[in-house]
Amino acid sequence: MRHRVKKVQLSRKKNQREALLRGLFNSLVLYGRIETTHPKAKALQSYVERVVTRVKKEPLMYNKVREAKRHLYDKQAVWKLVREIAPKYESRNGGYTRVVRTRIRRGDGAQMAIIEWVE
């Protein structure tokens, strides 16, 4: 039993949850900021921290690309992560993104949030 290991389920099964996070991560890399629900943004923030740190720590470029391909759908997003985003945070130990609560969604009352890269 792994104590103190938190898993956000987002009312989905494992494969659906992973696909959702990959899609959100892909959009975040391509567009720089996205608006989603607050629980999804917090789950994505944790996912992004792990992936960017892993890509950053790989010594060889092809290993960086291989690690990024595991978590992104789009080739353009892979290269943007490896060439622009990861080098930008080389000196930073975590805290690559920020989540800002924005509004309540009118249709269902869900708390919305914007997740974006920290400059």
C-alpha positions in Angstrom: 0.0 0.0 0.0 1.4 3.4 -1.0 0.6 5.9 1.7 0.1 9.5 1.0 -0.1 9.0 -2.8 -3.0 11.0 -4.2 -4.8 10.0 -7.3 -7.4 12.3 -8.9 -10.0 10.1 -10.6 -12.0 12.8 -12.4 -15.0 10.3 -12.7 -13.2 8.3 -15.4 -11.5 5.0 -15.8 -7.7 4.9 -16.0 -7.3 4.8 -19.8 -9.9 7.6 -20.2 -8.2 9.7 -17.5 -4.8 9.3 -19.2 -6.2 10.2 -22.6 -7.9 13.3 -21.1 -4.6 14.4 -19.5 -2.6 13.8 -22.6 -5.1 15.8 -24.7 -5.1 18.7 -22.2 -1.2 18.6 -22.0 -1.0 18.6 -25.8 -3.2 21.7 -25.9 -1.3 23.4 -23.1 2.0 22.9 -25.0 0.6 24.2 -28.3 -1.4 27.1 -27.0 0.4 28.2 -23.8 -2.8 28.5 -21.7 -6.1 26.7 -21.7 -9.3 27.0 -19.8 -10.8 23.9 -18.2 -12.5 22.9 -14.9 -10.6 23.5 -11.7 -10.2 19.7 -10.8 -8.9 19.0 -14.3 -6.5 21.9 -14.2 -5.1 20.7 -10.8 -4.7 17.1 -12.1 -3.0 18.4 -15.3 -0.7 20.6 -13.3 0.7 17.5 -11.4 1.0 15.6 -14.7 2.8 18.5 -16.4 5.3 18.8 -13.5 6.3 15.2 -13.8 6.7 15.1 -17.6 8.6 18.4 -17.9 11.0 17.4 -15.2 11.6 14.0 -16.8 12.2 15.6 -20.2 14.5 18.2 -18.7 16.7 15.6 -16.9 17.3 13.4 -20.0 20.9 14.0 -21.1 20.5 13.1 -24.8 18.2 14.8 -27.3 16.7 11.6 -28.7 15.9 10.5 -25.1 14.1 13.8 -24.5 12.1 13.3 -27.7 11.2 9.7 -26.8 10.1 10.8 -23.3 8.0 13.6 -24.7 6.4 11.3 -27.3 5.1 9.1 -24.5 2.9 11.9 -23.2 2.0 14.0 -26.3 -0.1 13.2 -29.4 1.2 15.8 -31.8 4.7 15.9 -33.3 4.7 19.7 -33.3 3.9 19.7 -29.6 6.7 17.2 -28.9 9.3 19.5 -30.6 7.9 22.6 -28.9 8.2 20.9 -25.5 11.8 19.7 -26.2 13.2 22.8 -27.9 11.4 25.7 -26.2 9.6 24.8 -23.0 12.0 22.4 -21.3 15.2 24.5 -21.9 13.3 27.6 -20.6 12.8 25.9 -17.2 16.3 24.3 -17.0 17.2 26.3 -13.8 13.8 25.9 -12.2 13.0 23.1 -9.8 9.3 22.6 -10.4 6.5 25.1 -10.5 6.3 25.3 -14.3 2.6 26.1 -14.4 0.0 28.2 -12.5 -3.7 27.6 -12.1 -5.9 30.6 -11.7 -9.7 30.2 -10.9 -11.7 32.3 -13.3 -15.5 31.9 -13.4 -18.4 29.6 -12.6 -19.7 27.9 -15.8 -23.3 28.8 -16.5 -24.5 25.5 -17.7 -23.6 23.3 -14.8 -22.1 25.6 -12.1 -18.6 24.1 -12.5 -15.6 26.1 -11.2 -13.5 27.0 -14.2 -9.7 27.7 -14.2 -7.0 28.8 -16.5 -3.7 26.8 -16.5 -0.7 28.5 -18.1 3.1 28.4 -18.1 5.0 30.5 -15.6 7.2 33.0 -17.3 
